[in-house]
């Protein structure tokens, strides 16, 4: 009988074979476990649906600069004005949902769904909310010759002269228009709306006496108040503005319950990956909490106002409902 012999490889051969197998496996393992590139990996376009130099453009450029510094890629402001902010909004609504094209929305975008019959986009369906950026009041300014020195006197004057007071705005359907219509509806007065193409010409005619008053952003109006060319009657927020602490609110000076704010917020196309929205939200929270950002916004009449995507979505829904009622009551229309 022959003995059965088992041949075992030497310890040295076993170690060599194991090492070779490990070396072959490492590249494949490393490739499988390599983390995906962190957003953003290329420049991000920040669409501002208004001309350069206005309040929204100023907010967007500061935010873009800070996000560029924080996230290691350029956030480039792209001004796309037109159709009351709708041109830029529609462009972003139709852009790839990858986080590389965003839009700075405003109060006007909450007004537009009830003002325009065919927007070309849906605010609720075509966008993913990221965060509120700023909020701030408008200020009621009047020609110095207007007899009214405060809101109570303005209401009394408008009631005594129904339909004789002309108020200017930066355009049909803008917050500067609808805030005045809300005021008129709550006060039970009738004033004539004179729309302009922007705040500058509207303020010029108010200073010149062609119109008697205007609801405008503090950024645009307060320099003329300080220069004595206009007088400030009230701010439209629930609380006084730190930019003009001596100017009372509408609510405290003759029309309780009145509030209208101008806001800016960031939107992405619907379907943008949740991790991208989360990264943007987290970075914006830090940016908007920075003291220098707060100070710069305050100097423009705004308050930095970060909010979670969910909270911002609920805020916009409430704004759409609020302004839809004002549009209906006022009968506001666009040209």
Buried (B, 14 or more C-beta within 10 A) or exposed (E): EEEEEEEEEEEEEEEEEEEEEEEEEEEEEEEEEEEEEEBBEEEBBBBBBBEEEBBBBBBBBBBBBBBBEBBEBBBEBBBBBBBBBBBBBBBBBEBEBBBBBBBBBBBBBBBBBBBBEEBBBEBEEBBBBBBBBBBBBBBBBBBEEBEBEBBBBBBBBBEEEEEEBBBBBBBBBBBBBBBBBBBBBBBEBBBEBBBBEBBEEBBBBBBEEEBBBBBBBBBBBBEBBEEEBBBBBBBBBBEBBEBBEEBBBBBBBBBEEBBBBBBBBBBBBBEBBEEBBBBBBEBBEEBBEEEEBBEBBBEBBBBBBBBBBEEBBEBBBEBBEBBBEBBEEBEBEBE
